[in-house]
Amino acid sequence: MRINDIIVKKAEKQVLTNDEIEFFIKGYTSGEIPDYQASALLMAIKLNGMNDEETAYLTKAMMYSGKVLDWSWINRTIVDKHSTGGVGDKVSIALCPILAALGLTVAKMSGRGLGHTGGTLDKLESLEGFNISLSEEKFYETVKKHDIAIVGQNESLVPADKKIYALRDVTGTVNSIPLIASSIMSKKLATGSNCILLDVKCGNGAFMKNLDEAKRLGTLMIAIGKRLNRKIAVEITNMSQPLGKTIGNKIEVLEAIETIKGNGPKDFSEIIYSSGATLLQLAGKAKNEKEAILMIDEVIKNGKAYDKFVEWINAQGASEKQLTSSWFNPKYKHEIIATESGFLKINSAIDFGIVAMKLGAGRVKKEDKIDFEAGIYLNKSTNEFVKKGEVLFTLYSSKKIDKNLEQDLLKAIEFSKTPLSIKPVLAKLI
Ligand code: URA
């Protein structure tokens, strides 16, 4: 077999076989196939696509390019959730302990934020002592004992994705539905979970900018999961506005905690209930959505979800005792005042993500250090009525705040005479 022939075949819109795809993944991961040939094939895939079968072969080849975790010894259904990334997305931090409090076993590997999207690992590390680098044995042990652990991506898992993702980033081939689907699914499948909820964010703050694209990606990931014997559900959720009222790290952890206690903002709480209900049904813990919602409500109201959160962060090295009123204590703050009245309309989530990043909440380059105090509080969120002179948003940082950032946010909003119809959950696919 020759890689040149495989490139030509895809460039001529033909369907690749399992052997050809495995040959490419093995050869590229081992270094036998150079970047320039891999780039040519990735571009041919981006331009000419792949059918579901080819994408499943690609996913499987990538998944087995490294270690695959084996949970068979634990004798429990392992659940996982994954978000394609957004602004203010703290869903995992609130949802995972709620699910664990309800007897599901959550074993999750998360990513860091890059660019305008925040990462769960960075948010968790804003809790002093929280250890995201558990050894494989400690990961297994924590999940067994506490039914929950969230750790960083292990280096030995899916090395093919690491190499291919870096190459896609610099060859204009990130934005390809089969390549995104195989990248996400290979990592989820290698983690070994049986029930996976994929939260596909949709809107200008997300990878998928419109509902059709999001549905195509979601449907494809479900098809891959089915071929590989996993239960997958997809929720397409709104990322045209930031999620909840906070963007940053400590500030988002605080909002997640408030939500676990039942005091979360409406849009974020709706996603927690919806995603939780989907996973409880997928894992066979609830008969229907109504029953699942009641179960979630119960552990939020009786405090078991918060107790599980505390147990979890303790198990990974952080104490809840640090969470006093001075835990979130930014040195600088800047309030943005409304210059007119009306129902607030946020037109662009990405602008909020970029301002949060510039305040220090995210990284411009991979090696940048995060300022855990930095972020944005949305005193008013979409559809709230605002009176001229009221505080719209508050910016926080440990460094002096550039006043020009105010204009960046003001150009991303408008005021409407009537409220809008905005749904946090746009579609569910099972
Ligand atoms: N997230 C991933 O892990 N891979 C992609 O290709 C896109 C989003």
Residues whose N, C-alpha, C, O or C-beta is under 5 A from the ligand:
A	BS01	URA	T84 V174 L179 I180 S183 I184
